[in-house]
Amino acid sequence: MRFYRPLGHISALTFDLDDTLYDNRQVILRTEQESLTFVQNYHPALNALQNSDLQQLRQALRETEPDIYHDVTVWRHRAVEQAMLNAGLSAEEAASGANAAMAHFAEWRSRIDVPQTTHDALVKLAEKWPLVAITNGNAQPELFGLGDYFKFVLRAGPDGRSKPFSDMYHLAAEKLNLPLGEILHVGDDLTTDVAGAIRSGMQACWIKPDGADLMTTRDSRLLPHIEISQLASLTSLI
């Protein structure tokens, strides 16, 4: 554990999910492939569709609706629906197909192997502080064994703009009925998690990815209060 700023009183912890509490990279790669295969097999007119086509549709949506990226689930749904419309499906068929595709996506998205060390750390931390999850993504921790640790989960889109915007940080403090400065946010991203939390008035803990170095990284905006390389290190604060 490395300290960069004086750590104040802590009354609660908030956590990013993906790549903070588990490795999300292979989950996303597998989910993207399974989702594409599902859409390709949904209708013969879609069997040549590629992920690059869906990315182009997502980019087009963002150009016409700049704020759509705050809700990644809606953004993905709209892109799949548009792909189906472009392939000649009716509006009703495309809406139904996009709903089915998103249900399939959610199933694979939740096939996450959470390390036992994460469970062990969260059990100890939850005995000391209320824990909250704040995510820009669409992971559902209740579907892969993490739901019981959190008082509540905030997701970009339904609960405000994505990090580093302050919406969800402020909402977490409001729901916890705590001052922002007494909450320690833990995340792997120096921009969305560290800078976002500090600019919102929280304290921040950076759980650094393998091989990362705060002194040389290009995306550092603000120094975290503390830096750790494994989640279990947080239990030393108890």
N, C-alpha and C positions, 0 to 999 in steps of 0.2 A: 504494500500500500504506500502510495506517495502522495504527500500533501502539497498543494500549490497555493491554497487560500486557507485562512483560519476557518475551521469548521464550527458552526454555531450549534445551538440546541436543535435536536431532531425530534419531531413529534409524529412523523409519518414518512413512509417511503413510497415513491412512485417508480414504476418500471416501464421501460420500453419492453417489447416482447421479442420480435424477430432479431436474431443474432446477438441478443443480450442474455436471454435465458436459455437459448438453444441455438444450434446452427441451422439457419434457415436456407442456406444456399441450395443444397441438394433437394430440399423439399419443394422449392419453387421451380427448379429445373424439371423435376419429375411431374409436378402438377401442371406446368405449362404444356408438357408433351401429352399427358393424359387428356387434358382439356381440348387440345387441338384435335387429337384422335377422335374424341367424342363428337365434336362439331363436324369433322370431315365425314363421319359415319351417320350423322343425323339425317342427311338428305343427299341424294346422288349429286345434286348441283353444287354441293359444298366439298366434294372429295379432293379438289385441287387446292383448297384454301391452305395458306401457310401462316405461320406466326408473323412473318413480315407484313402480310396483308392486314392482319389485325392491328399491328403496330401503326401502320399508316392510317387506319381508321381512327385509332385512338388519338393520333396526332391531329388529324383533321377536326375531331371533336373538341380538342383543347384549343385549337385556333379559333373556333366559332364560340366556344363556351369556356373561357379561360379558367374559371373556378372549378371545373368539373373534376380536376385532378385531386381535389381535397377528399373526394369519396371514391376510392379505388374500385369498390364493388359496383357502384352505379356506372362508373366510367367503363369498366370491363363489360358489363351487361349491355350498355348502349352500343359498344363496338361490335359485339357478337350479333346483336339484333340487326345492326346495319349491314353486316356481312350477309346475313340471311336474306334481308330485303334486296340487297344487290344481286344475290343469286337467283332471285325470282320468286321467293316465298312470299305469301300474302302477309299483310300486317299482323293478322291473328296468328299465323303459323310462325312468323319471326318472333313475336312476343313469347309464345309458348316455348319455342325452341331455345330462346335466350334464357328463359327461366330454368329449363331443364339443364342447359349447359352450366349455369351458375350453381345449381344444386350439385352437379357432378364435380365442379371445381371445388366447392366447399368441402366435399367429402375427401378429396385428395389433399387439399390444403391443410386438413387437420390430422393427417397421418404423420405426426411429429414424434420423434423419439426424444423425450426430455431426459437429460442426464440425471442420474440419481443424485449427483452432487447438487444439482439445482433444487430438487425436492428437499434435500436435507437442509440447505441454506434457507430456503423460504420458510420451512417449518420453524426454524429457530428465530428468524427475523419476525415472523408473524406473531410469535409469543411476546415480542417486545413492542412492536409498532403495528398500526394498521397499514396494510399494503394495498396499492392501487396500480392497475395497469393502464398505460396511456400509449396507444398505438396509432400509427399512420396507416397500418395495413388492415387486412381483413381476417387475421387469425382469431379463432374463437377458443380461448384457453380452457373453457369448460369442456371442450370436446377432446382435449388431449392431456387431461389430468392436472391442469394448473388452476382451474376455476375456483376451487375452494380456498385458495390462499388469499384471494383478493376481495376487498370490500365491494369493489365495483370495477368495471372496465370502461374506459372512455375510448371511442373510436373516431378518427377523423371522418368528417361527413356528418353523421348523425349528431355528434357532440361538438362540432365546431370545425374550424379550419385546421389543416394538418400542421404538425410541428415543422418549423420553429415558431409559427404563430402562437400567440399566448392563450388562445381560447381554451384549450383543454387543460392547460396548467392552471389557469384561473378557476375553471370549473371544478377541478379536483380539490383545490383549496376550499372552495365554497361548499362542496358536498361534505368535505371532512370537517368543515367549520374550524379551520386552522389558518394562521397567518402563512402566507407564501414562504416567508423566510425560515419557517420551521419544518419545511418539507425538503427532503433530499431526493432528487430525481436521479435514477440510474439508467444509463443507456450507452450504446456503443458508438453512436454517431456524434461527432464533435459539433456539427452544425445544428441538426434538429434537436438533439438531446441536451448537449452541454450548453451551447450558446442560447438555444431556445429557453431552457430552464432558467439560466442565469438572468437573461434579459427580462424574464417574467417575474423575477424576484425570488426564485427558489435557489437552493444550493444544488450542486451538481456533482455526480460521480461518473467518471468515464471508465467503462470496462473496455479496455483496449483490445482490439483484434490482434491476433497473432502477427508478430513482426512489425506492428505499428510503433511509432515513436512520436510523442507529442512535439518534440523539438524540431522534427523534420517534416511532419505531415503537412500537406498543402491545404487541407480543409479546416485547419484550426482557426476559430474565430475568437474564442475567449478561453482562458485557462479554467479547467474544472477546479472544484475545491479539492477533490481527491481523485486519484487514479488507481485502478486495480486491474489485475490480469485474470482473476477468477472470482466468481460470485461469492464463494465461501469466505473471501477476505472480509466481506462486509460484516460477518458475524463478530469480528474483533471490536466492532463499535458498540456491541451490546454491553 
